[in-house]
Amino acid sequence: MKSGVLLSLLLFVLTTAGFAQRSPVDETEMAIKGIPRKGQRVTIQLDSKRVEDSWVKYINEKIGKVKVDKGVYSMDGVLVDAISKTPIRIITKVDAVPTGTTVWWSIDLGNAYLSKDATPQQWKSAENYLKDFARSLYREDIALQVQEAERALVNSQNNHMAVIGKQDAIKKDIEKNKLKKTEIQQMLAENAAELVKLNNLVDANLKEQEAARADIVNMRVQLESVKERMNKIE
């Protein structure tokens, strides 16, 4: 049972690790408040609410304070040395899709918008942020799944011990039953012996009764004989 749980866990980790490796960043356009903007997008095979909460926390910690307006997050005049030496403007959005969740952002570099062809160096730096985020989220998810698998393993082991304990209790009951059977058989044997003894006492009593009746008859005969002798005296 333990090896089966660990095998399932290993398969899950390998599968999830594969997801992380298959999370490429692509260039895509999205309309924000009616204005089309070119940006980067990564797809993560996890729940959208969880991804969105984690993404907001991630960019708050890594880049700066985030403002939100109807599901669209933005940061104005933030310095991200890895992307640009001058302040930039970021607009980002998280959406649920059939394959999981997409994280998209558009970066205004001040003199140009982030573009794969026009700003390849900045593109690569910004891409690393999305990839690092996806990896960290997958690692976190794997850690949670490991904890769940460990809890399941502990529960399985406890259940196994409970089953063994139940078997031991049954064995004890069987031994008690055998002992009780032996005691009953001994009681039956003693009861049979006592019955024989009682039957013998009944037989002896019947003989005593016959002897007592015989004595009564003899006494009556002797009494009548005495009365008869007394009657003959003048």
C-alpha positions as a printed NumPy array, in Angstrom:
array([[  0.   ,   0.   ,   0.   ],
       [  2.828,   2.375,   0.907],
       [  4.717,   1.708,  -2.342],
       [  1.528,   2.291,  -4.368],
       [  0.975,   5.714,  -2.801],
       [  4.587,   6.726,  -3.333],
       [  4.467,   5.526,  -6.947],
       [  1.336,   7.59 ,  -7.612],
       [  3.031,  10.591,  -6.002],
       [  6.135,  10.134,  -8.163],
       [  4.026,   9.925, -11.32 ],
       [  2.189,  13.09 , -10.286],
       [  5.439,  14.981,  -9.644],
       [  6.853,  13.93 , -13.006],
       [  3.635,  14.938, -14.775],
       [  3.464,  18.3  , -13.03 ],
       [  7.133,  18.94 , -13.713],
       [  6.348,  18.243, -17.357],
       [  3.586,  20.871, -17.225],
       [  6.088,  23.436, -15.92 ],
       [  8.495,  22.63 , -18.726],
       [  5.663,  22.985, -21.245],
       [  4.676,  26.507, -20.16 ],
       [  6.163,  28.634, -22.951],
       [  5.673,  32.378, -23.086],
       [  4.128,  33.625, -26.295],
       [  3.399,  37.046, -27.749],
       [ -0.273,  37.921, -27.945],
       [ -2.483,  40.96 , -28.174],
       [ -5.306,  41.793, -25.751],
       [ -7.796,  44.661, -25.754],
       [ -7.794,  46.525, -22.434],
       [-10.643,  49.046, -22.125],
       [-11.019,  48.925, -25.883],
       [ -7.34 ,  49.551, -26.591],
       [ -5.395,  46.637, -28.16 ],
       [ -2.072,  46.02 , -26.47 ],
       [  0.679,  43.601, -27.379],
       [  2.153,  41.596, -24.536],
       [  3.422,  38.303, -23.159],
       [  1.289,  35.386, -22.053],
       [  1.921,  32.145, -20.189],
       [ -0.598,  29.351, -19.596],
       [ -0.603,  27.513, -16.27 ],
       [ -2.626,  24.335, -15.682],
       [ -3.949,  25.383, -12.278],
       [ -7.081,  26.986, -10.8  ],
       [ -7.556,  30.593, -11.978],
       [ -8.411,  32.021,  -8.54 ],
       [ -5.302,  30.544,  -7.028],
       [ -3.134,  31.676,  -9.951],
       [ -4.523,  35.23 ,  -9.812],
       [ -3.985,  35.572,  -6.054],
       [ -0.45 ,  34.202,  -6.378],
       [  0.348,  36.442,  -9.372],
       [ -0.745,  39.607,  -7.556],
       [  1.331,  38.591,  -4.539],
       [  4.3  ,  37.747,  -6.782],
       [  4.433,  41.076,  -8.665],
       [  3.755,  43.   ,  -5.457],
       [  6.844,  41.411,  -3.931],
       [  9.047,  41.37 ,  -7.047],
       [  8.105,  44.636,  -8.764],
       [  5.904,  47.013,  -6.781],
       [  2.459,  47.949,  -5.513],
       [ -0.383,  46.875,  -7.797],
       [ -3.567,  48.803,  -8.578],
       [ -6.686,  46.941,  -9.697],
       [ -9.635,  48.109, -11.808],
       [-12.331,  45.588, -12.827],
       [ -9.954,  42.631, -12.987],
       [ -7.153,  44.567, -14.709],
       [ -4.005,  45.184, -12.675],
       [ -1.555,  47.992, -13.362],
       [  1.667,  49.529, -12.092],
       [  2.859,  52.973, -13.161],
       [  6.403,  54.289, -13.1  ],
       [  7.991,  51.173, -11.554],
       [ 11.679,  50.409, -11.849],
       [ 12.59 ,  46.865, -12.87 ],
       [ 16.324,  46.824, -13.515],
       [ 16.226,  43.388, -15.121],
       [ 13.842,  44.732, -17.795],
       [ 14.668,  48.44 , -18.109],
       [ 16.852,  51.057, -16.476],
       [ 14.034,  53.598, -16.749],
       [ 10.538,  53.529, -15.158],
       [  8.002,  51.361, -16.966],
       [  4.24 ,  50.897, -16.976],
       [  2.74 ,  47.417, -16.616],
       [ -0.802,  46.257, -17.351],
       [ -1.648,  42.659, -16.548],
       [ -4.667,  40.35 , -16.517],
       [ -5.404,  36.782, -15.44 ],
       [ -8.049,  34.719, -17.262],
       [ -9.479,  31.234, -16.899],
       [ -9.262,  29.17 , -20.105],
       [-10.182,  25.542, -20.947],
       [ -6.531,  24.498, -20.581],
       [ -6.05 ,  26.203, -17.213],
       [ -5.223,  29.872, -16.559],
       [ -3.439,  32.505, -18.639],
       [ -1.301,  35.256, -17.15 ],
       [ -0.835,  38.148, -19.584],
       [  1.01 ,  41.401, -19.268],
       [  1.885,  44.348, -21.445],
       [  4.922,  46.524, -20.652],
       [  5.306,  50.122, -21.781],
       [  9.049,  50.825, -21.782],
       [  8.499,  54.546, -22.243],
       [  9.92 ,  54.772, -25.742],
       [  8.393,  51.48 , -26.991],
       [  6.158,  48.614, -26.022],
       [  7.694,  45.29 , -25.124],
       [  8.   ,  43.247, -28.318],
       [  9.695,  40.027, -29.236],
       [ 11.213,  41.503, -32.384],
       [ 11.631,  45.191, -31.484],
       [ 12.956,  44.736, -27.908],
       [ 14.407,  41.194, -27.758],
       [ 16.611,  41.791, -24.708],
       [ 13.792,  43.267, -22.629],
       [ 11.492,  40.557, -23.949],
       [ 13.79 ,  37.828, -22.634],
       [ 14.076,  39.477, -19.205],
       [ 10.306,  39.912, -18.914],
       [  9.786,  36.348, -20.133],
       [ 11.936,  35.077, -17.263],
       [  9.536,  36.695, -14.768],
       [  6.585,  34.756, -16.187],
       [  8.53 ,  31.503, -16.371],
       [  9.859,  31.888, -12.825],
       [  6.319,  32.553, -11.617],
       [  4.964,  29.469, -13.376],
       [  7.754,  27.313, -11.939],
       [  7.259,  28.642,  -8.396],
       [  3.52 ,  27.988,  -8.607],
       [  4.046,  24.446,  -9.865],
       [  6.592,  23.788,  -7.12 ],
       [  4.123,  25.09 ,  -4.544],
       [  1.387,  22.892,  -6.004],
       [  3.675,  19.847,  -5.954],
       [  4.537,  20.557,  -2.304],
       [  0.826,  20.685,  -1.442],
       [  0.188,  17.447,  -3.325],
       [  3.117,  15.813,  -1.493],
       [  1.594,  16.869,   1.836],
       [ -1.775,  15.436,   0.788],
       [ -0.123,  12.193,  -0.347],
       [  1.787,  11.954,   2.93 ],
       [ -1.435,  12.477,   4.9  ],
       [ -3.148,   9.844,   2.748],
       [ -0.229,   7.484,   3.377],
       [ -0.424,   8.039,   7.149],
       [ -4.202,   7.464,   7.067],
       [ -3.656,   4.317,   5.01 ],
       [ -1.052,   3.033,   7.467],
       [ -3.311,   3.846,  10.427],
       [ -6.177,   2.034,   8.722],
       [ -3.9  ,  -0.94 ,   8.102],
       [ -2.904,  -1.012,  11.774],
       [ -6.579,  -0.743,  12.748],
       [ -7.386,  -3.756,  10.541],
       [ -4.526,  -5.7  ,  12.129],
       [ -5.775,  -4.66 ,  15.574],
       [ -9.264,  -5.823,  14.645],
       [ -7.877,  -9.17 ,  13.536],
       [ -6.036,  -9.535,  16.853],
       [ -9.262,  -8.737,  18.707],
       [-11.098, -11.397,  16.681],
       [ -8.379, -13.936,  17.476],
       [ -8.713, -13.118,  21.173],
       [-12.489, -13.582,  20.944],
       [-11.926, -16.956,  19.263],
       [ -9.61 , -18.016,  22.097],
       [-12.159, -16.833,  24.661],
       [-14.838, -18.797,  22.819],
       [-12.68 , -21.931,  22.857],
       [-12.001, -21.476,  26.578],
       [-15.698, -20.958,  27.246],
       [-16.506, -24.078,  25.223],
       [-14.006, -26.068,  27.307],
       [-15.52 , -24.686,  30.496],
       [-19.026, -25.578,  29.287],
       [-17.901, -29.082,  28.33 ],
       [-16.338, -29.492,  31.777],
       [-19.537, -28.216,  33.407],
       [-21.588, -30.669,  31.312],
       [-19.308, -33.521,  32.376],
       [-19.614, -32.468,  36.009],
       [-23.36 , -32.118,  35.556],
       [-23.594, -35.632,  34.081],
       [-21.566, -37.042,  36.971],
       [-23.78 , -35.203,  39.453],
       [-26.858, -36.603,  37.678],
       [-25.528, -40.145,  38.023],
       [-24.861, -39.485,  41.704],
       [-28.367, -38.114,  42.216],
       [-29.912, -41.086,  40.407],
       [-27.92 , -43.401,  42.681],
       [-29.205, -41.487,  45.711],
       [-32.769, -41.888,  44.397],
       [-32.256, -45.641,  44.038],
       [-30.771, -45.859,  47.537],
       [-33.676, -43.862,  48.928],
       [-36.185, -46.195,  47.313],
       [-34.437, -49.135,  48.971],
       [-34.515, -47.292,  52.297],
       [-38.23 , -46.674,  51.81 ],
       [-38.816, -50.396,  51.17 ],
       [-36.858, -51.272,  54.288],
       [-38.832, -48.724,  56.335],
       [-42.131, -50.15 ,  55.075],
       [-40.956, -53.632,  55.962],
       [-40.117, -52.431,  59.495],
       [-43.581, -50.908,  59.824],
       [-45.19 , -54.201,  58.797],
       [-43.057, -56.125,  61.318],
       [-43.895, -53.652,  64.056],
       [-47.601, -54.013,  63.328],
       [-47.34 , -57.791,  63.423],
       [-45.508, -57.68 ,  66.732],
       [-48.043, -55.183,  68.11 ],
       [-50.961, -57.403,  67.168],
       [-49.189, -60.379,  68.757],
       [-48.726, -58.478,  72.012],
       [-52.366, -57.366,  72.031],
       [-53.469, -60.915,  71.444],
       [-51.4  , -62.176,  74.401],
       [-52.831, -59.477,  76.587],
       [-56.355, -60.426,  75.684],
       [-55.732, -64.03 ,  76.739],
       [-54.807, -63.022,  80.302],
       [-57.798, -63.604,  82.762]])
